[in-house]
Amino acid sequence: MAQNSYHKNKYSYRSGKVEQLMQKLTEPARQVELIENRYQARFLASLLLAFIIFAVLSIVIQLLTVPGFEEIFPSLGIGLLILIGAYFLSRTRHFKWGIIFAIAIPSIAVFVNLVLVPSSIPSVVFLLISILLSSVLLQWRWTLFLVGVDILVLVLLILFLPALSFIQLSASMFFIFIASGLIMVTIRYRDILEESRQAELTKNEKRYRKLISQSPFSTVVYSPDGRPLFYNKSAIELWDVSEQDVAFIKDHYNILQDQQLEEKGVLAFVRKGFSGQEAVAPPSQYIFERVGENGRIVTDERWIVAHCYPILDDDQQILEVVLIHEDITERLESAEKLEQRNRELTLLNRVISVAASTLKRDDILRFVGREMASVFEVSHAISALFNEDNSEIVITSAVMPAGTPDIVGRSVSIRPFSQLPISEFLIDQNSHLNIEDVQTFTHLAPVHDWLAQLKIRSLLIVPLILRKTLIGIIALATEHTYLFDSAQIKLAASVASSVSQALQNAQLYEEVQQHSAKLEARVAQRTVDLEDANQKLQALAMAKDEFIANVSHELRTPIGNIKLYHDLLTINPQKRDTYLATLHRETGRLEHIVESLLHLSRLDQGSIPLKLTSVNINAIAEIHVTDRILKAQSKHIELVFQGEPNLPNIDGDMMQLGQVLGILLTNALNYSSGGGKVVVRTTLMVKDDQPWVTCSVSDSGPGISAADMPKLFNRFFRGEVGQCSETPGTGLGLSIAKTIVDRHHGYIKVESDGIPGNGTTMTIWLPVKNSSYGG
């Protein structure tokens, strides 16, 4: 029930009291009848006063002029006293008895005067006074009855008083009859008009009561002294009163004494209505409390405008005061919603316009911050975006009051909030935070000092959601305690949604730009790759030409020697053994070149499979060193093997790895002079957390020049030292060795300073599986 100035106590409700009140309010002619009675009393008093004055003057004149009048004076005096009594009676609530005296006294006076003074026949005309009074104050039937009585008395006087002139009395009686008839016709016509008016008035009265009862507006009828008389159905629903409440309010409530209306400033307008003027009070807020379905008290705020209309009579006296309450809550809410929608559309249109005019994320957020600070009339508007792992939030734009530090670009870690409800609230629920006072909000305790430095007291945070993912926030703040209302929150959320769309467009644009840049980079890289491929093709073509030239050169020498010694054998058979030995040597050389070429080709094509087994590099090195001890001794070269014990095994092809080690040892022995030294050394190395087994072959030969180093593994390449020496070779050994090591996912490292005597060190690096490496 609405909060009011009276308190309802326990009472016993008398059945039918409200019905009696309703019946009283719906009596159509009640007020009209009271008005008519009041007019009749006034008219009767004035008329009797005129009779008294007339009677006194008449008696005085007759006492002075009529001889013997003293004899009838006592009877006339009695009549005068009766007339005076009737006058005073008309001034009381029993005025209708005065009507009877006022009508009867003239007739009685005329008849008495005729009996006492037979010559006063003209006074019969005064009977018309009684008839006229009756027609004015009584119904026409009583007037007709009075005319009949007067005529009957006159007839009796003619029959029983011979002293009266028959002719004069008959003429007077005829005049009275004719005049009475005219009066009766006139009065009857007046009554018909009055009945029509009364019927129309009654009809209007019923229409008025029905209109009040069925009005959609709350309507309460009050008496002139402020007591409620009637509540229509809308009033009962609005003020949440029952029929029992209506009866109680009638006895205990007076609107002119309502303190709540006095406090709201409404009572002054109500009093204006009770003073006879129409008045409209400004809208006032009323708080209603009702019991909900779950038994809890539910509050409802309503805005109501009171219209006060006085009902006046012809004398401008207040009969009733009608108070109409118009509930404008929905209208205000609609107007507020319309205004809010206009603000929202204006702001959203501007956001969309900016989003359409620029696709830069920071520009969008800066514009939105300025607009929201203006529309919401706040001192702070801050936009921030999360980093990729949501561990920090970076402030991208900020509208701040003067005297606060610049925070744009600052990163704020959210780890202090990861275990607090604020994190779950923002990240998981994608909702908003509305904080009236940040200093009393314990979940923000880690940043209380920082917020105080920024002059932030109240805070509204709305999320930026992109593809169902929280990417950032928009924060609105004030320098004083304030709680944002639902309309502001809804508008901020709508703006955040539009900003998220704009950010999505900006992100898509950025992704397109990045993709375009990547495509350009890929095209550029592809162009470079094509150029590299073209250069490689050209290099391959040159290598092919060089290869063919080298092969032709390498093959031409043994073939030429074979032809030469074949011709010499034909010419000089006596040296057959010598020529045959040379032919055998050249044939072997030719066979070695062809076999090397075939082997290298099969390696390139992958037609020689790797037979991977668990291989101990120390065992391979020891075997190959042992096999070449005699050759080294024949050249007076010291061959030494230094193997690191407990080397882990590697996965490799034992035969092919042995071939690599054989090539390196052969080259080292071939290019080392007498008295030199060749050392084969194995070690375990770790590089970039990867264990490697190495096998190095170091000689004391002339070394390799810096110019020859890049071409060392080219096919058929023999460096300056190889070409100047008499050491035979095809230039294919190192190419074969590198190809085999590459297939084992290793590499060969060459170290040489090109100074004669310092020699060359070639090291094979082979990877070890971590599972087989215990260190």
C-alpha positions in Angstrom: 0.0 0.0 0.0 1.2 3.5 -0.7 3.0 5.3 2.1 0.5 7.8 3.6 0.0 9.9 6.6 -2.6 7.7 8.3 -2.1 4.3 9.7 -4.8 1.7 9.4 -5.7 0.1 12.7 -7.9 -3.0 13.4 -11.6 -2.2 13.0 -14.8 -4.0 12.5 -16.4 -3.4 9.1 -20.1 -2.8 9.2 -21.7 -4.6 6.2 -23.3 -2.3 3.7 -21.6 0.9 4.7 -19.8 1.3 1.4 -23.0 0.4 -0.4 -24.8 3.2 1.5 -22.0 5.6 0.6 -22.3 4.6 -3.1 -26.1 5.0 -2.9 -25.7 8.4 -1.4 -23.3 9.5 -4.1 -25.5 8.2 -6.8 -28.8 9.9 -5.7 -29.4 12.1 -8.8 -31.5 14.9 -7.3 -30.2 15.1 -3.8 -28.2 18.3 -4.3 -30.9 19.8 -6.5 -33.6 19.2 -3.9 -31.4 20.9 -1.2 -30.9 23.9 -3.4 -34.6 24.2 -4.1 -35.5 23.9 -0.4 -33.0 26.7 0.3 -34.5 28.9 -2.3 -38.0 28.2 -1.1 -37.1 29.1 2.5 -35.6 32.4 1.3 -38.5 33.2 -0.9 -41.0 32.3 1.9 -39.3 34.5 4.5 -39.2 37.4 2.1 -42.9 37.0 1.2 -44.0 36.6 4.8 -42.1 39.8 5.7 -43.9 41.6 2.9 -47.2 40.3 4.2 -46.4 41.5 7.7 -45.5 45.0 6.5 -48.6 45.1 4.3 -50.9 43.9 7.1 -49.6 46.4 9.6 -50.0 49.3 7.1 -53.5 48.0 6.2 -54.6 47.8 9.9 -53.3 51.2 10.7 -55.0 52.8 7.6 -58.3 51.0 8.5 -58.1 52.1 12.1 -57.8 55.7 11.0 -60.4 55.7 8.2 -63.0 52.9 8.7 -65.6 53.6 11.5 -66.1 50.7 13.8 -62.9 48.9 12.8 -61.9 48.7 16.4 -64.5 45.9 16.8 -62.6 43.6 14.5 -59.1 44.7 15.5 -58.5 41.9 18.0 -59.2 39.2 15.4 -56.9 40.9 12.9 -54.3 41.3 15.5 -54.4 37.5 16.2 -53.9 37.0 12.4 -51.0 39.3 12.4 -49.3 37.4 15.2 -49.9 34.2 13.4 -48.2 35.8 10.3 -45.2 36.9 12.4 -44.9 33.4 13.8 -45.0 31.9 10.3 -42.1 34.3 9.3 -39.9 33.1 12.2 -40.8 29.5 11.4 -39.6 30.0 7.8 -36.2 30.8 9.1 -35.8 27.4 10.7 -35.4 23.9 9.2 -39.2 23.5 9.6 -39.8 26.1 7.0 -42.4 24.0 5.2 -44.9 24.6 8.1 -44.4 28.3 7.3 -45.5 27.5 3.7 -48.8 26.2 5.1 -49.3 29.3 7.2 -48.3 31.6 4.3 -50.9 30.0 2.1 -53.7 29.6 4.6 -53.5 33.0 6.3 -54.6 35.2 3.2 -57.6 32.9 2.5 -58.6 32.8 6.2 -58.2 36.6 6.5 -60.4 37.2 3.4 -63.1 34.9 4.6 -63.1 36.4 8.1 -63.2 39.9 6.7 -66.2 39.0 4.5 -68.1 37.7 7.5 -67.3 40.7 9.7 -67.5 43.4 7.0 -69.9 42.3 4.3 -69.1 45.4 2.3 -65.5 44.3 1.8 -66.3 42.0 -1.2 -63.3 43.4 -3.3 -61.0 41.8 -0.8 -61.9 38.5 -2.3 -59.3 39.3 -4.9 -56.6 38.7 -2.3 -57.5 35.0 -2.4 -55.3 35.0 -5.5 -52.3 35.5 -3.2 -52.8 32.1 -1.5 -53.3 30.5 -4.9 -50.2 32.1 -6.3 -48.1 31.1 -3.3 -49.4 27.5 -3.5 -48.5 27.4 -7.2 -45.0 28.6 -6.5 -44.3 26.6 -3.3 -46.4 23.4 -3.7 -47.3 21.0 -6.4 -50.0 21.8 -8.9 -52.4 19.3 -7.3 -52.4 21.2 -4.0 -53.0 24.4 -5.8 -56.0 22.9 -7.6 -57.3 21.6 -4.2 -56.9 25.1 -2.7 -58.9 26.7 -5.6 -61.7 24.2 -5.0 -61.8 24.9 -1.3 -61.9 28.7 -1.9 -64.8 28.4 -4.3 -66.6 26.1 -2.0 -66.3 28.6 0.9 -67.5 31.4 -1.3 -70.5 29.4 -2.3 -71.3 28.6 1.3 -71.0 32.3 2.2 -73.5 33.3 -0.6 -76.0 30.7 0.7 -75.7 31.5 4.4 -74.9 35.2 4.5 -77.7 37.2 2.8 -76.0 40.4 3.7 -73.4 39.7 1.0 -74.1 41.0 -2.5 -74.8 38.0 -4.6 -73.9 39.7 -7.9 -70.6 41.1 -6.6 -69.6 37.9 -4.9 -70.5 35.8 -7.9 -68.5 38.2 -10.2 -65.6 38.0 -7.8 -65.8 34.2 -7.6 -65.9 34.0 -11.5 -62.8 36.3 -11.7 -61.1 34.1 -9.1 -61.9 31.0 -11.1 -60.7 32.5 -14.4 -57.5 33.9 -12.8 -56.9 30.6 -11.0 -57.3 28.7 -14.2 -54.7 30.9 -15.9 -52.4 30.6 -13.0 -52.9 26.8 -13.0 -52.2 26.5 -16.7 -49.1 28.7 -16.4 -47.8 26.7 -13.4 -48.5 23.4 -15.0 -46.5 24.5 -18.1 -43.7 25.6 -15.7 -43.8 22.2 -13.9 -43.6 20.3 -17.2 -40.6 22.4 -18.2 -39.1 21.8 -14.7 -39.7 18.1 -14.9 -38.0 18.0 -18.3 -35.1 19.9 -16.8 -35.0 17.7 -13.8 -35.0 14.6 -15.9 -32.1 15.9 -18.0 -30.3 16.9 -14.8 -30.9 13.5 -13.4 -29.6 11.9 -16.6 -26.5 14.1 -16.6 -26.0 13.3 -12.9 -26.1 9.6 -13.6 -23.8 10.0 -16.6 -21.4 12.0 -14.4 -21.4 9.3 -11.7 -21.0 6.6 -14.3 -18.1 8.5 -15.9 -16.4 8.8 -12.6 -17.0 5.2 -11.7 -15.7 3.8 -15.0 -13.0 6.4 -15.6 -9.6 4.8 -16.4 -8.0 7.5 -14.2 -7.9 7.3 -10.4 -10.8 9.5 -9.3 -11.7 10.4 -5.7 -14.6 12.6 -4.7 -14.1 14.7 -1.5 -16.5 16.6 0.6 -15.9 20.4 1.0 -14.2 19.7 4.3 -11.7 17.2 2.8 -13.2 13.9 3.7 -13.2 11.2 0.9 -16.7 10.2 -0.3 -16.0 8.0 -3.2 -13.2 5.9 -4.8 -13.7 4.7 -8.3 -12.3 1.3 -9.4 -9.1 2.8 -10.9 -8.4 4.7 -7.6 -8.8 1.4 -5.6 -6.4 -0.3 -7.9 -3.9 2.5 -8.0 -3.8 3.2 -4.2 -4.2 -0.5 -3.4 -7.3 0.0 -1.1 -10.1 -2.4 -0.5 -13.8 -1.7 0.2 -13.0 -2.1 3.9 -10.2 0.5 3.4 -12.7 2.9 1.8 -15.0 2.8 4.9 -12.0 3.2 7.2 -10.5 6.1 5.2 -13.9 7.9 5.2 -13.9 8.0 9.0 -10.1 8.6 9.6 -8.6 10.5 6.7 -8.7 14.1 5.7 -6.7 15.1 2.6 -6.3 18.7 3.8 -4.3 17.4 6.7 -2.1 15.0 4.8 1.5 15.6 5.9 3.0 13.6 3.0 1.2 15.7 0.4 2.5 18.8 2.4 6.1 17.5 2.1 5.7 16.7 -1.6 4.3 20.2 -2.2 1.0 18.8 -3.6 -1.2 20.0 -0.8 -0.9 23.6 -1.8 -2.5 22.8 -5.2 -5.2 20.6 -3.5 -6.1 23.5 -1.2 -6.4 25.7 -4.2 -9.0 23.2 -5.6 -10.9 23.3 -2.3 -11.0 27.1 -2.5 -13.0 26.8 -5.7 -10.2 27.0 -8.4 -9.0 24.3 -10.8 -5.5 23.2 -10.1 -2.9 20.8 -11.4 -0.1 19.7 -9.2 3.4 18.9 -10.6 4.4 15.2 -11.0 5.2 13.6 -7.7 6.9 10.3 -7.0 5.1 7.7 -4.9 6.6 4.5 -3.6 4.2 1.5 -3.4 5.0 -1.6 -1.4 3.2 -4.8 -2.2 3.6 -8.4 -1.2 5.0 -10.4 -4.2 4.3 -14.0 -5.1 7.2 -15.3 -3.0 6.0 -13.4 0.0 8.6 -10.7 -0.2 7.9 -7.0 -0.2 8.1 -5.5 -3.7 8.5 -1.8 -4.2 7.1 0.0 -7.2 7.9 3.7 -8.0 5.2 5.6 -9.7 5.0 9.2 -11.0 1.5 10.7 -10.5 0.0 14.1 -11.5 -3.0 15.3 -9.4 -5.8 17.3 -11.1 -8.2 19.1 -8.7 -11.6 20.1 -9.9 -14.2 21.8 -7.6 -17.9 21.2 -8.3 -19.8 24.4 -7.6 -23.5 25.3 -7.3 -25.2 28.4 -8.8 -24.0 30.5 -5.9 -20.4 29.3 -6.5 -20.4 27.3 -3.4 -18.4 24.1 -3.3 -20.5 20.9 -3.4 -17.8 18.4 -4.0 -14.1 18.3 -5.0 -13.0 15.8 -7.6 -9.3 14.7 -7.4 -8.1 12.9 -10.5 -4.8 11.1 -10.3 -3.0 10.5 -13.6 -0.3 7.9 -13.5 2.3 9.2 -15.9 5.0 6.7 -15.1 4.7 4.9 -18.4 4.6 8.2 -20.2 7.8 9.4 -18.4 9.4 6.1 -19.0 8.5 6.2 -22.7 9.8 9.8 -22.9 13.0 8.7 -21.0 13.4 5.7 -23.3 12.9 7.9 -26.3 15.4 10.4 -25.1 17.8 7.6 -24.1 17.2 6.0 -27.5 17.9 9.3 -29.3 21.1 9.8 -27.2 22.1 6.2 -28.0 21.4 6.5 -31.7 23.2 9.8 -31.9 26.2 8.3 -30.1 26.1 5.1 -32.0 25.7 6.9 -35.3 28.8 8.9 -34.5 30.7 5.8 -33.5 29.6 4.1 -36.8 30.6 7.2 -38.8 34.0 7.2 -37.2 34.3 3.4 -37.7 33.4 3.9 -41.4 35.9 6.8 -41.8 38.8 5.2 -40.1 39.9 1.6 -39.6 42.6 2.4 -37.1 41.9 0.9 -33.7 43.4 3.6 -31.6 41.6 6.4 -33.4 38.3 4.7 -32.8 38.9 4.2 -29.1 40.1 7.8 -28.7 37.0 9.2 -30.4 34.6 6.9 -28.4 36.3 8.0 -25.2 35.7 11.7 -25.9 32.1 11.2 -27.0 31.2 9.0 -24.0 32.8 11.5 -21.5 30.6 14.2 -23.1 27.3 12.2 -23.3 27.6 10.6 -19.9 29.0 13.8 -18.3 31.8 12.0 -16.5 35.3 13.1 -15.8 37.0 9.9 -17.0 36.6 7.7 -20.0 39.2 5.0 -20.4 39.6 2.3 -23.1 41.9 -0.7 -22.6 42.7 -3.9 -24.5 44.0 -7.3 -23.2 47.1 -8.8 -24.4 47.1 -12.2 -26.1 47.3 -14.3 -22.9 45.0 -12.0 -20.9 47.7 -11.5 -18.3 47.9 -7.7 -18.9 45.6 -5.0 -20.0 47.0 -2.1 -22.0 45.4 1.3 -21.8 44.9 2.6 -25.4 43.0 5.9 -24.8 42.0 8.0 -21.8 40.0 11.1 -21.2 41.2 12.4 -17.8 40.7 15.5 -15.6 43.5 18.0 -15.3 46.2 17.2 -12.8 46.2 13.4 -13.4 49.1 11.5 -14.9 49.1 10.3 -18.5 48.3 6.6 -18.5 48.0 5.9 -22.2 50.2 3.0 -23.2 50.5 1.8 -19.6 50.1 -2.0 -19.0 48.3 -3.2 -15.9 48.8 -6.8 -14.7 45.5 -8.6 -13.9 47.3 -11.3 -12.0 46.5 -9.7 -8.6 42.8 -10.1 -9.6 43.0 -13.6 -11.0 41.7 -15.2 -7.8 39.1 -12.6 -7.1 35.4 -12.5 -8.2 36.1 -9.4 -10.4 38.1 -11.5 -12.8 35.4 -14.2 -13.1 32.8 -11.5 -13.4 34.5 -9.7 -16.3 36.1 -12.5 -18.2 33.7 -15.4 -17.6 30.3 -13.6 -17.4 31.1 -10.8 -19.9 28.9 -8.6 -17.7 29.5 -5.1 -16.3 30.8 -3.7 -13.0 29.0 -0.8 -11.4 30.9 0.5 -8.4 29.6 3.4 -6.4 32.8 3.9 -4.3 36.0 2.1 -5.4 37.7 2.8 -2.1 35.2 0.6 -0.3 35.2 -2.1 -3.0 37.6 -4.6 -1.5 38.2 -6.5 -4.8 40.1 -3.4 -6.1 42.3 -3.1 -3.0 45.5 -3.8 -5.0 45.0 -0.6 -7.0 43.3 1.7 -4.5 46.2 4.0 -4.3 46.6 4.2 -8.1 42.8 4.9 -8.5 43.1 7.7 -5.9 46.0 9.1 -7.8 43.8 9.2 -10.9 41.0 10.8 -9.0 38.6 7.9 -9.7 35.9 7.4 -7.0 33.0 5.7 -8.8 33.5 3.3 -11.7 31.5 1.6 -14.5 33.2 -1.1 -16.5 31.6 -2.6 -19.6 33.4 -5.3 -21.6 34.4 -5.3 -25.3 33.4 -8.7 -26.7 34.8 -9.8 -30.1 33.7 -13.2 -31.5 32.6 -14.3 -28.0 36.0 -13.4 -26.5 36.7 -10.6 -24.1 39.3 -8.3 -25.8 39.1 -5.2 -23.6 37.0 -2.9 -21.5 35.6 0.7 -21.5 35.6 2.4 -18.1 33.6 5.4 -17.1 34.4 7.1 -13.8 33.7 10.2 -11.7 35.6 12.1 -9.0 32.7 11.6 -6.5 30.6 8.7 -5.3 28.0 7.9 -7.9 26.0 4.8 -9.0 25.2 4.6 -12.7 21.6 3.8 -13.4 20.2 1.1 -15.6 19.7 3.4 -18.6 23.3 4.6 -18.5 24.5 1.0 -18.2 22.4 -0.1 -21.1 23.7 2.8 -23.3 27.3 2.1 -22.3 26.8 -1.6 -23.2 25.3 -0.7 -26.6 28.2 1.6 -27.3 30.6 -1.1 -26.3 28.9 -3.5 -28.6 29.2 -1.1 -31.5 32.8 -0.4 -30.6 33.5 -4.1 -30.6 32.0 -4.3 -34.2 34.2 -1.4 -35.2 37.2 -3.0 -33.6 36.4 -6.2 -35.5 36.3 -4.3 -38.7 39.6 -2.7 -37.8 41.0 -6.1 -36.9 39.8 -7.5 -40.2 41.3 -4.6 -42.0 44.5 -5.1 -40.1 44.4 -8.8 -40.9 43.8 -8.0 -44.6 46.7 -5.6 -44.5 48.9 -8.2 -42.8 47.8 -10.8 -45.2 48.5 -8.5 -48.1 51.9 -7.7 -46.6 52.6 -11.4 -46.2 51.5 -12.1 -49.8 53.8 -9.3 -51.0 56.6 -10.7 -48.8 55.8 -14.2 -50.2 55.8 -12.9 -53.7 59.1 -11.1 -53.1 60.5 -14.2 -51.4 59.2 -16.3 -54.3 60.8 -13.9 -56.7 64.1 -14.2 -54.8 63.7 -17.9 -54.7 63.0 -18.0 -58.4 66.1 -15.8 -58.9 68.1 -18.2 -56.7 66.6 -21.2 -58.5 67.5 -19.5 -61.8 71.0 -18.8 -60.5 71.3 -22.4 -59.2 70.0 -23.7 -62.6 72.6 -21.6 -64.2 75.2 -22.8 -61.7 74.0 -26.4 -62.4 74.3 -25.8 -66.1 77.8 -24.4 -65.6 78.5 -27.3 -63.2 77.2 -29.7 -65.8 79.4 -28.2 -68.4 82.3 -28.2 -66.0 81.5 -31.7 -65.0 81.4 -32.8 -68.6 84.6 -31.0 -69.3 86.2 -32.6 -66.2 84.9 -36.0 -67.0 86.1 -35.7 -70.5 89.4 -34.5 -69.3 89.7 -37.2 -66.7 88.6 -39.9 -69.2 90.7 -38.6 -72.0 94.0 -39.1 -70.2 93.7 -42.8 -69.4 92.0 -43.5 -72.8 94.8 -41.6 -74.6 97.4 -43.5 -72.7 95.6 -46.8 -73.4 95.6 -46.0 -77.2 99.2 -44.9 -77.1 100.5 -48.0 -75.3 98.3 -50.2 -77.4 99.9 -48.7 -80.6 103.4 -49.1 -79.0 102.6 -52.7 -78.1 101.8 -53.3 -81.8 104.9 -51.5 -83.0 107.3 -52.9 -80.4 106.0 -56.3 -79.1 109.4 -56.9 -77.3 108.4 -54.5 -74.5 105.1 -56.2 -74.0 105.4 -56.6 -70.2 106.2 -53.0 -69.7 103.4 -51.8 -72.0 100.9 -54.2 -70.5 101.7 -53.0 -66.9 101.0 -49.4 -68.1 97.8 -50.5 -69.9 96.7 -52.3 -66.7 97.3 -49.2 -64.6 95.5 -46.8 -66.9 92.6 -49.3 -67.2 92.3 -49.4 -63.4 92.4 -45.6 -63.3 89.6 -45.5 -65.9 87.6 -48.1 -64.0 88.0 -46.1 -60.7 86.7 -42.9 -62.4 83.7 -44.7 -63.8 82.9 -46.5 -60.5 83.2 -43.2 -58.6 80.9 -41.5 -61.0 78.3 -44.3 -60.8 78.6 -44.4 -57.0 78.1 -40.7 -56.7 75.1 -40.8 -59.1 73.5 -43.6 -57.1 74.0 -41.6 -53.9 72.3 -38.5 -55.5 69.4 -40.6 -56.7 69.1 -42.4 -53.3 69.3 -45.8 -54.9 71.9 -46.9 -52.4 69.9 -47.3 -49.2 71.3 -46.6 -45.7 71.5 -49.8 -43.7 71.2 -48.2 -40.3 72.6 -50.1 -37.3 74.0 -49.1 -33.9 77.6 -48.1 -34.9 80.6 -47.4 -32.6 82.7 -44.8 -34.4 85.8 -45.8 -32.4 85.6 -49.3 -33.9 85.4 -48.0 -37.5 88.2 -45.5 -37.0 90.5 -48.2 -35.4 89.9 -50.6 -38.3 90.7 -48.0 -41.0 93.8 -46.8 -39.1 95.1 -50.3 -38.7 94.6 -51.0 -42.5 96.7 -47.9 -43.4 99.6 -48.4 -40.9 101.8 -50.1 -43.5 101.1 -47.4 -46.1 102.0 -44.7 -43.6 105.2 -46.5 -42.6 106.2 -46.8 -46.2 106.0 -43.0 -46.5 107.6 -42.5 -43.2 104.4 -40.9 -41.8 103.3 -41.3 -38.2 99.7 -42.5 -38.1 98.1 -42.1 -34.6 94.6 -43.0 -33.4 93.2 -41.1 -30.3 89.8 -42.5 -29.5 87.7 -41.2 -26.6 86.6 -44.1 -24.5 82.9 -44.9 -23.8 81.5 -43.0 -26.8 77.8 -43.5 -27.3 76.8 -45.4 -30.4 75.1 -43.7 -33.3 72.6 -44.9 -35.9 74.5 -45.2 -39.2 75.5 -47.3 -42.1 78.8 -48.8 -41.1 80.1 -49.5 -44.6 79.3 -46.0 -45.9 80.8 -44.3 -42.8 83.9 -46.4 -43.2 84.1 -45.2 -46.8 84.0 -41.6 -45.6 86.8 -42.2 -43.1 88.8 -44.0 -45.7 88.5 -41.1 -48.1 89.7 -38.6 -45.5 92.6 -40.9 -44.4 93.7 -41.5 -48.0 93.8 -37.7 -48.7 95.7 -37.0 -45.4 98.4 -39.7 -46.2 98.6 -38.6 -49.9 99.2 -35.0 -49.1 101.5 -35.5 -46.1 105.2 -35.6 -46.9 107.8 -37.9 -45.2 108.3 -37.3 -41.6 104.8 -35.9 -41.2 102.1 -37.0 -38.9 98.4 -38.0 -39.3 96.1 -38.1 -36.2 92.7 -39.7 -36.1 90.7 -38.4 -33.0 87.2 -39.2 -31.8 85.3 -37.1 -29.2 81.8 -36.4 -27.7 80.6 -32.9 -28.2 77.4 -31.1 -27.2 76.1 -28.2 -29.3 72.8 -26.5 -28.7 71.8 -29.2 -26.2 72.4 -31.8 -28.9 75.1 -34.5 -28.3 77.4 -35.2 -31.3 80.1 -37.8 -32.0 83.0 -36.4 -33.9 85.8 -38.0 -35.8 88.6 -35.8 -37.0 91.6 -36.5 -39.3 94.5 -34.0 -39.0 97.5 -34.1 -41.3 100.8 -32.1 -41.5 100.5 -31.4 -45.3 100.6 -28.1 -47.1 97.0 -27.2 -46.1 94.2 -25.6 -48.2 94.1 -22.0 -49.3 91.2 -19.7 -48.6 90.4 -19.5 -52.3 90.0 -23.2 -52.6 88.0 -23.7 -49.4 84.5 -22.8 -50.8 85.0 -25.2 -53.8 86.4 -28.0 -51.8 83.4 -30.4 -52.0 82.6 -29.6 -55.7 82.9 -32.6 -58.0 86.1 -33.1 -59.9 87.6 -30.1 -58.0 91.2 -30.5 -57.1 92.8 -27.5 -55.4 96.0 -25.8 -56.2 98.0 -28.3 -54.1 96.4 -31.3 -55.8 97.1 -30.0 -59.2 100.7 -29.2 -58.5 101.4 -32.5 -56.8 102.0 -35.7 -58.5 99.3 -37.4 -56.3 96.7 -39.1 -58.5 93.0 -38.3 -57.9 89.6 -37.7 -59.5 88.3 -34.8 -57.3 85.2 -36.9 -56.4 86.2 -38.3 -53.0 85.2 -35.3 -50.8 81.9 -35.0 -52.8 81.1 -38.6 -52.0 82.1 -38.2 -48.4 79.9 -35.1 -47.9 76.9 -36.7 -49.6 77.2 -39.7 -47.2 77.6 -37.6 -44.1 74.6 -35.4 -45.2 72.4 -38.5 -45.5 73.3 -39.2 -41.9 72.1 -35.7 -40.9 75.6 -34.7 -40.0 78.2 -32.4 -41.6 82.0 -32.1 -42.3 84.0 -29.2 -40.9 87.2 -28.2 -42.6 89.9 -26.2 -40.7 93.1 -25.0 -42.4 95.1 -21.7 -42.5 96.7 -22.6 -45.8 100.2 -22.4 -44.3 102.5 -25.3 -45.5 103.3 -27.7 -42.6 100.3 -26.7 -40.6 98.2 -29.1 -42.5 94.4 -29.6 -42.5 91.9 -31.0 -40.1 88.6 -32.4 -41.4 86.0 -33.3 -38.7 82.9 -35.5 -39.2 80.0 -34.5 -37.0 77.3 -37.2 -36.5 74.3 -36.7 -34.2 73.6 -39.0 -31.2 70.0 -39.9 -30.2 69.2 -38.4 -26.8 67.9 -41.8 -25.6 71.4 -43.3 -26.2 73.2 -40.4 -24.5 73.6 -40.8 -20.8 75.2 -37.5 -20.1 
